[in-house]
Amino acid sequence: CREGFALIVTMTRWMLRHPKMIVLSFCLVTAFFAFEMKNLAVDPSVDIFVPDDHPEVVFFKEMRDVFGLFNYFIVGVVDEREKGVYRADTLQLVKDLSLAFAEIPGVTKVLSLYEFPYIEGDEEGMTVRPLYTEVSSDPAWLSGLEGKVRQWPMLLGNLVSRDGKATALLVRYTRDSTPELRRGVYHQAMDTIRTARTPHQEVFVAGMSAIETCISDSIIRDLQRLLPGVYAVVILCLWLSFRRRLGVVLPLLTVIISTLWTMGLMALLRVPLNTLTSSLPILLTAVGTAYTIHILFYFLHRVAQTADREEALVQAVSQVGSAVAMAGLTTVGGFAALVVTDFVPIRQLGLFAAFGTWVALITSVTLIPAILKLSMNWIRLP
């Protein structure tokens, strides 16, 4: 036990003799991971919760490849008034939306009642002509259009509801579209819907692409809203506890480094954020501050009792550092135990939370003492 403690003291004194090297090393690694964060993506898909070799996932991916579940979204127009969608203003809205959607970059086709290829029989066999191109308010024309729709089972119950109160627009884009393209198309379509919406019709958007885009936007929005709030609460608690800038900056620096390294490693390994791993910055902020707080508190306590600040720092790291290391490694092990689960997002959460906690621990027992050593001559201590 004495030999182990003497070894810890020796290692601590060695670190304090090379504080600039430690700070420079952390700066370089942090800059590297911060640079990699530009490649961090968001994966809002729900099928990632199940292993790739699960039979249901395999079947789902086969159907997606065959039918292109992710290369379109559906826009629904609902009119609860009498005659429903067979009204001039509603049909004009369908036309306006169809033309506007077709102008969005990346959209390859818009399928709706407007210019729908309607097949009619004639003396020569059949004729294909658009269902309608111009809208008329003539009741006879509107009734004739309704009659055509009701005579064709492919339209009734598919593109138009059987009660005539709703119709759909199918907005397609390339099958090999990227998430960025799908997100851009969705947002431009929503902007179009907002400007074209009228008081008599309701417009809805559905489809896997729309759902995933909404989840992706929610993940980013939650991070932008929650992370500053969590940091504000942490800063307030640290200030109330230490009543000095040193007690706020150093624990906050620990969690920032831990978060940057973790997010950077995810980007480096091409592991996107999902609905679970998006909570990592908040989780690491809550877990990572504790280790620096313990070392800093004991250091300030020792400084108040002795005039030798460097010796107080050695005692803080050597005496409290071992306990902090054991607590940190226990937390790392707890998070790492999640690797045994079959749920991929939970496994990823456990692995990267363990890595982030380890970074926070290493930062607390190496970088923080090095910064304290370099700043002893100009920071205000008790």
Secondary structure as UniProt FT lines:
FT   HELIX           2..17
FT   HELIX           19..36
FT   HELIX           37..39
FT   HELIX           47..49
FT   TURN            52..53
FT   HELIX           55..67
FT   TURN            69..70
FT   STRAND          72..78
FT   TURN            82..85
FT   HELIX           88..102
FT   TURN            105..106
FT   STRAND          107..111
FT   TURN            114..115
FT   STRAND          117..122
FT   TURN            123..124
FT   STRAND          125..130
FT   HELIX           139..151
FT   TURN            153..155
FT   TURN            157..159
FT   TURN            162..163
FT   STRAND          166..173
FT   TURN            175..176
FT   HELIX           179..196
FT   TURN            199..200
FT   STRAND          202..206
FT   HELIX           208..242
FT   HELIX           245..268
FT   TURN            269..270
FT   TURN            275..276
FT   HELIX           277..279
FT   HELIX           280..303
FT   TURN            304..305
FT   HELIX           309..315
FT   HELIX           316..320
FT   HELIX           321..336
FT   HELIX           337..340
FT   HELIX           344..362
FT   HELIX           363..367
FT   HELIX           368..374
FT   TURN            375..378
//
